Amino acid sequence: MIRIEHLKKAYTNAIPLEDVNVVINDGDVISVIGPSGTGKSTLLRCINLLEKPTEGHIWVGGDEITAPKCDVNRVRRRMGMVFQGFNLFGHLTVIENIMLAPMDLLGKSKQAAYDEGMRLLRMVGLAEKALNYPDELSGGQKQRVAIARTLAMDPEVIMLDEPTSALDPTMVGEVQAVIRELAKTGKTMMIVTHEMAFARAICNRVFYMDEGGIYEDGTPEQIFEHPQRENTRRFVRRLKVLELNIESRDYDFLRMASQIDTYCRKNQIPPKLAAHILLAFEETMQQLVSLLKNPRIQAVCEYSDSTGEAEWMIRYADPHMDLTRSGDELALAVLKGATVDIEYIRQAEEALPNVLRLQVNRD
């Protein structure tokens, strides 16, 4: 079991981990996902002490590995790390790469290390490459050798840092197949990956990382189908988000229209859908600003590049006003032409209790 309390890692110009608190159980297979720069790789490197935490405590079993007198080398022998860059020794053959650490660090005999190395190469499907050098292998084969080398130390915990990100797309499947089989062995594993389908299929637990820590922790079903928090939802559904705020009748419509245009072009939104996104915003704002004495409006557009759908979530302050019933009939007709569904929701406990959801017409 791994227990982490108040883990922080700060660099001169960034703080990827602010306050991480989590318990990892024996046998957990954890996919670590999230946007770039949110500390995913840093978390793995702190756990095996390749990075020294700025603050906080980490226990592996009953040992506090962040204690001042901790034997770092002993800790690392308990944890295997597979990097995206393979890190094989180019002057050694494949089997020599695998034999080296068990002989040097575990004191195994040459024959025992060789026998175990060949067993592991057979497991990853590369026994015939035992006498080749790394530069004679493909990227996928190098990564499979790197996994075998990690397993040769019989670690309690295996950590894989984006193990397929450096590979040609045609080689990703062969490495993922090895990792899938490894996940069935009962070893504790943490896998940083951007491959969402792979992450979902392989693990029993998902860490979504954001805002300096583990933003949401749950089962694959929870994280990918029923995320509880907003940033998780946006990430797993691959949503591109634009937020606009209006606090005056004299808001700068031209500037906001330019922001919408930039947002649509940046995310390669099809022209017809982009035109309807702008039209839906324009018609809704014209009505709300004319009807509200002191407008306070938040407009959030979400576009999914996986489904090609877009919607506006427009929230505005009291009074209780359903625009679908109170608005100008001609303007509402235009708005309905730019959308496929309009829904009004009243959330009385919120600061902006009126919510208008506009599903934008793609056609």
N, C-alpha and C positions, 0 to 999 in steps of 0.2 A: 504494500500500500504506500502511496505517495501523498503526503499532506503538505499543502502550501498555505502559509499565512502571511498576509500583508506584504507580498512580494512586490518590490519596486526595482525597476532598472532605468536609470537616467544616463543619458549621454550629454555632451556639451550643448548640442543643439536640438535634442529631442528626448522625450520621455515615453518610450513605447509601452512600458508597463507601469501603471500608477499604483494599483492595489489589487493584487490577485490573491484570492482565497478559494481553495478548492481541495477536495479529496478525490484521489484517483484510486479505484479499487483494483485488487489483484484480478487479472484477466480482462480488464476493460480494454476495448479497442476503440480509441477515440480519434475521430476526425476533427482536425483543427482548421476552421475556415474563417474567412473574413477578408475585407479589403486589404490591399497592399499597405504596408506601413503600420499595421495595427499590433505588431508584437508577436506574431505567430512563431516565427523562427526564433525570436529572442526568448520566448518562453521555454522552448525546447533546450536552447543553449544554456539557459540559467539552471534548468533542472539537472543537466549533467555537468554543470560548472565549467563549461567552455566560456561562459560569461559569468563574471562575479556579480551577484545581485547587489544593488545599491543599498537596499533595505529588505527586511523580511527574513523568513525562516522556511526551510524545506526539510522535511523528514522523508527518508526512504526506509520503510520498515520502522525499526525503533531508533534509527540513527539520524541525528540532525546533521545533514551534510553541509549546512552553512555555518556550523560551529567553527570557531577559530582554529582548533587543533584537528579538524577533520583531515583524514588521509584522502586527498583528492584523487590520487591514482587508483586507490581501492574502490572509491565511488564509481569512477568511470568504467572499471571492469564489470560493474554490475549493470551498466547501461550501454546498449549498443546504439550507435548513431549512423544513419545512412544519409549522406549528403547528396544534393542535386548534382554536384560536380564529380562524383565517383571517388576521387582521391586515391586512386590505385597507384602503386609504385611502378613506374614505367620500365625500370630495369629488372624487374622480377617477373617470372612467369605467373600465370593465373594461380596455379596451385601454391607457388611460393608466397604470393600475396596473402593467401588464406592461412598458410601455415605459420607465418612470421609471428603474429601476436600470441597465439597459444603457446609457442615455444619460448618466446622471450618473457611473457608476462605470467603465464600459468605453469611454466616449467614442464610442458609436455615433451615427450620424446619425439624425435623426428618421424618415426614410424607411426606413432599414435596421431600426431598432427596431420600426417599425410592421409591416413585412413579416414579420419574425420573430415578432412578437406574434400576428399573424393566423394564421400557420402553426401556432403552438402552440395557439391557440384552436380551430382546426379539429381538431387532434389530440385535444383533450379534449372535443370535441363542442359547443363554445359560440361558434362564430364569429358566430352571429346575435345574441349578447348583447354584442358589442364596445362598443356605445355606451350600454349600460345602466350604471346606478350599482349598487354593491354591495347597497344596501338594496332593490333591485328583484329580487334573486336569492334562490333557496332556499338552504338551508344546504349542500346537496350541490353546487349550482352554484358557490357561493362557494369551496368547498374545491377544486373543479376549477380555478377561476381562480387560486387560491393555488399550485397545483401548476404551472400554466403560467407563472406569474410566477417561480417558482424555476428552472424550466428555461430561462427567457430569459437567465439568467446563465451557461448552459452549465457547470454545476459538475462537478467530478470526482467528488464524493460527494454523495448526496442523503439527507437524514435526515428522517424523518417521525415526528412525536411524536403518537401516538394520533390519526391523521388522521380517524377516523370517530367518535370518542367523543362529539363535540358534536352529532352529526347525529340527526335523526329516523330510526328504523329503516328507513323506506321509502326513505331517500336513501343508505343505506350502500352498497348494491350499485353505484350509479353511480360512486362514488368508488373503490371497490375495483377496478372494471373498468379505470379509468384507471391505477391503480397496477400492476395485473397486466401491462398493456401496457408500462408504463415499465420493469418488471423484466426485460423481454425485450431491452432496448436494450444491455445490457452494462455499464451504469453501476453503480458501487458504491453500494449502498443499505443503510440501517439503518432498520427500521420498528418502533417501539414500538406494540404492539397488545394488546388483550385478546380479540380475535377469533381463537380457536384454529384454527378450520378455515381461515380466511384466512391466518393465519401459516404453517400447514403447507403450503398450496397454493402460496404465492408464493416461498418462499425455498429456498436451497440449504444454509442453515446457521441454527441457532437458538441464541441465548443465553438460558438460564434464569438469572435474577438473584435472588439471595438471600444472606443472611448477609454483606452488604457487598461483594459482587463478582459475577463471573460464576461461578455455582455449578456449572453444567454447560453445556458447549459441544459441540454435535454436529449431525448431519444431522437433518432432520425425522423420518425413520424412527426414528433412535435416541431422540430426545427424546420423541416422542409414542407410540412403540410399545414401546421397550425402554430406558426411562430407567435410568441406572446408579446414581443417588443417590436417597435416600429423599424429600427435599423435592420434587424434580422429579416423582417418581412421584405423590406426593399432589396436587400442583398440576394436572398434566395430566389426571389422572383425577377431578379435582374432589372430592377426598376431604375429608370433615369428620372431624376426629380428636379423640378424647378419650383421655387417658392417666391411668391410676390406678396407684398403687404401694402395695403392702402389705408391711410389714416386721415385723408382729407378729400373734400369734394374736388379740390384742385390738383389731383394727382396727375403725374406726367404720363399720360397714356402712350405717347410716342416712344418714350424711353422703355416702357414695359413691353410694347409691341416689338421693339428691337431686341429686347432680352428673349422674348418668345421665339423670334426668328433665329437668333443665335443658338438657342437651345435645340431647336428643331434641326438646324443644319449640322450642329456638332454631333447629334445622335442619329443622323442619317434617317430622319423620319420622312416617310414618303410625302411628296408635295400635297396631295389631296388631304391627307390626314393633318398635315401641318396647317393647311388653310382652315380646316374645321377647328383645330385647337385654338387658333387666334380668333376666329369668329365666335366661338363659344365664350371665350373670355370677354371679348368686346361687348357682346349683347348682354351678358350677365352683369358686368360692371356698370354699364350704362343704366340699367334698371336699378341696381342696388344703390348706386350713388345718388340717383334722383329720389329714391324712396326713404333713405336713411338721413336723419338730420346731421348726425355726427358719425360718419362711416368709419368703422373699424373692421377691415376685411383682410382675411388671409386666404390666398389662392394658391393651391399646390397642384401642379400637374405631374402626373406619373405616367411614364411611357415604358412599356415592357418590350425590350428588344427580342424576347423569346416568343411572345405571342403577337406582337405587332399592335397591341391595343393601348389606348391612352384614355385617361380620365382626369377630370378636374375635381378636387375636393375643395369647396369654397365655404369657409366659415365666416360668420359675421355676427356682430353684437346685437343685443336687444334693440328694439322690441321683438316679440314673438312674431315672425313674419315668414310665411311660406310663399316664396317668390312664384311658385308654380300656380298659385291661386290669386296672388295680389298683383302680378306684373301686367304690363301692357300686352294685349292680345297679339298685336302684330309682331312685337319683339319676341314674344314667346314662340310664335310660329317660326320665326327665323332661327331661334335657338333650338327648337325641336328638329329643324332641318340639319343642324350641325351635330346633332347627338342621336344616339340610338336608345338612350334611357336617361331619364331625369328623376332623381329621388330626393325628397326633402326629409331630413331627420332633425328632431328636436332633442338636444342634450342639455337639459336645464342646468346641470351642475357645472358645466364648462364655462370658461371665460368668454368664449365665442359660441353660444349655445345653438345657433342656427347653422345647419350643415346642408349644403346642396351638393349632391354627387352627380356629375355629368359624365356619362360614358360617351366618348367622342366617336362620331361616325367616321369609319375608315373609307367609305365609298363616296 
